[in-house]
Amino acid sequence: MKLQRVLLVIGVALATTACGKVGDLEPRSGNALPPQAYGQTTEQSARILTTPSVQARPGRSDELLKRSERREDDPFDVAPGEEPKPLNPEEQTPPAKTNPE
């Protein structure tokens, strides 16, 4: 009896996943796309309106981490309630380069 229920749930789940619409988006019958904004020169379509902008989905950087490097001391990384230590350029040391070999 339990196996039948599991098979029934799996069957219903597979049947409902096959009900998705495949095709271009279109406004409902009787409705139109939003009016063009003032000064807009391109035609609006569902594909253009649903495509995210570059700011919404920025591209990936292909720069990979080539070698491990020590992080510099951050004078602003302090615990709550502590005062940041003053920045003295004479005390700064260049970052240590590690040999990847």
N, C-alpha and C positions, 0 to 999 in steps of 0.2 A: 504493500500500500504506500509506503514511504517512497519507494523508487518511482512509482507512478506520479506522485506529486512533484518530485524533482524533475522528471521528464516533462511533465506538463508545464512547469515554470520555465524550463529551458526552451520548450517549444513556443510558449507565448512570448518570451523575450526575443527569440529569433524572428518571430513573425512581426513584432512591432518594430524591430530595427530595419526591416525591409520596407517599411512604409514611408521612408524619407523621399522627398521630392528631389529629383536631379534635373537641374536646368537653371536658366537665368531667372533672376528675381524680377518680378513685374508688380506694379501697383495693383491693388484690388480693383475689381471692376467698378466703374463709377468714380474712382479716385485718380488723381493725377500726381505726377512728381511735384516736389516743391518748386515754387517760382524761382527764376534765376535772380541772383543777387545783383544789385546795381553795379554795373561795370564789368560783369562777368561776360566773357566772350566765348567760352566753350560750352558745348551742350552737356546737360546733365544726363546721366544714366545710372541705373542701379549699381553697375560695376564700379563706376567712378565714385559714387557716394559711399560705397562700402569698402573701398580700398583705403587702408590707413596711410596717413602721411608719413614722411620720412622722420618727422619729429616724434610721431607716435610709435614707430617701430624702426629705430635706427639700425643701420647695417652693422654687421660684425666686423671687428678688426682682425686682420689676418696675422697680426704680430703675435708670435708665439714666444713664450718664455724660453730663452736660449740657455741661460745659466742662472744659477742661484746667486743672488746678491744680498748682502746685509742691508737691512733697512736703516736709514738714518734716524737718529734720535729726534723725536718730535717734541719740541718744547711746549706745545699746547695740549699734549696728552697727559692730563693731570687728573687725579682723583677729585671727586666733589669736595669742595671746601678748601682745597689747597690752592696756593697762588702759583701761577706759572713762573718758572725761573727766567730771569732776563736773558735776552739773546745777546751773546757776545761773539762777534765774528772771529775773533782771535782764537777762541777755544774750539771752534769747529775744525774737525779733522776730515780729510777727504774720505769718501766711503772706501772700505777695504775691498779690493778686487779679489775674488776667489778664483782659483785655477780649476776649471771643470774636469781636469784629467784625473 
